[in-house]
Amino acid sequence: MSDATAERNDTRDDERHDTRNESEKERADRQWQELIQEIRVAQTGVQILFGFLLTVVFTPLFHDLPQTDKTIYIVTIVLGSLATGALIGPVAFHRVVSGRQIKPEAVAWASRLTFVGLVLLLATCTAALFLVLRVATQDAVVPWLVAGVVAWYLLCWFALPLWARVRYTVEK
């Protein structure tokens, strides 16, 4: 192992073992800020997708779709609406409990809502992709394409973070 590699590994070990000297309130404030930054990214995506989906029903092509595609559309709209609610939920939650001295609990609930929102966003993206590809191709390969994209989302959104969590978390 080179000296540079050993030094990087030592630095990582020091960072993992380094504990922040922050109070519970300071930790909750930091975690809230981090969570809000994460939510901003997810909210933007779900709001753009949901906004687009809301307009589809008003296009002439929509009325010519087979009932199966209309049903997939309805499921997609409902999933998008649920994802939007879950991802905006933490902001409303914070507003309602603000000033009540329960920020650690608010962070925990907002984190849960965000996770649910991400799962619902995954379902919305999956359903929307499935619908668009069905309308665009009517090909038997559509479920396989969608499955591949879902696998990619699962890898990026859940598998890699969970792997890193297990791999790099040091027990205290």
N, C-alpha and C positions, 0 to 999 in steps of 0.2 A: 504494500500500500504506500502511495506517495505521501510526502509530508503535507501537501495541500489537501489531499483527501482526508488524511487523519485529522487535520485541523478543522475541516468542514464538519466531520463527524463529531468532534469534540464540541464545536459550537452548537450543533443541533442538540447534542446531549444536554449541554448547559441550558439551552432555551427550553427544552422539554421539562427539565427539573426546576426551572425558574418559576417561582410563584409570584403572582402580583400581590403587592401590598395594597389591596383595595378592600374597602368595607363592603358589606353586603349591598348597601345602597349604590355604591360606586360600580360594583360588578353588575348590578341590575341595570344601571344607566348605560354602561358600556354594551351589555348584551342587547338592550333595547335598540340602541343606535345601530348595532351590527344587523339586527333582525330587520329593522326598517330599510336599511340599504338593500338587503336581500329581497325584501318584498317589492321594492320599487322595480326591480328587474322583472320579477314574475308578473306583477300587476300590469306592466306595460304590454307584455306579450299577451296575456289573457284578455286585456281590454281591446287590443287591436283585433285579435281573432274573434272575440265575441261581437264586436262592432261590425265586422265584415259579415259574420254569420247572420246577424239581425237583418241585413239588407237583402240576403239571398231570396227570402220568401216574396219579395216585391219584384223580382225579375220575371219576365215572360217565360223563360225556360223552366222555372220552378213548377209551374202548373202542368207542364207536360211530363214531369218525372213520374216514374212508376211509384206505386204506393210504398214499396219497400224502401226506395230512396227517400221518400218523404218521411218515413218513420225514422230512418237513420238520421235525417236532418233534425227531427224533433228531439231525438235522444241527444244529439250533439249540442243543440241549443240549450237544453236543460242542463247538461254537463257544464257547458260554458258559463251558464248563469250561476250554478253552484260553485264553480271555481272562482268566479268573480267575487261572490259573497264571502267565500272563505279567505281569499287573499286581501280583501278590503276589511274583513272582520277585525284584524288586530288594531287597525286605526280607530274603529268605532269602540272597540273594547278599551283601548287606552283612554279615549275621550271620556267614556262613562266612568271609569275608575280613577281618573287623574285626580291627584290630591288626596287620595285615601290611604296613602302609605302602604300600598300593596304591589309595588312595582315588581318585586321578584315573582309574585304569583301572576301578574299581568304578562310578564315575559314568558313564563311557562305556558300560559294559555294561548298567547299570541304565536308561540312557536308551534304548538299543536295545530292551530288553525292554518298556519302557513304550510305545514306538512300535508294536511288534508287538502289544502288548495293546490299544492304541487301534484298530488295524486289525481285530483280532479282535472287539473290542467293536462296531465298525461292522457287521461281518458278522453278529454275534449279534442286534443290534437290527434289522437288515434282515430276517433270517430270522424273528425273532419277530413283527415287524410283518406280514410276508407271511402267516404262519400265522394270526394273529389275524384279519386282514382276510378271508382265504379262508374261515375258519369263520363269521365274522360276516356276510358278504355273498354269497359265491359269484359275485361280479360281475366282469365282464371289465375293469372299471376298476381293480381291485386292483393289477396290476403297474404301472400308471401312477402310482397314489398312492404306492406303495412307491418307485418310481424318483424321484418328486419329493422324498420325504423323504430318500432317499440323497443326492440332489443337494444338498439343504440341509446334511446332515451333512458332505459333502465340502467344501462352501463354508466352513462354520464351522470345521471341524476342520483342514483342510489348505490350501485355496486362499487364504483370507484371511491366515493366518499366513505362508504362502510368499510371497504378494504383499508383505506388510509386510517380510519378511526381505529381499527383493530391493530394495524401494523405499527402505527406511530404513537398510540396512547401508552403512556407510562403509568403503571399503577403507583398510587401514592401510599 
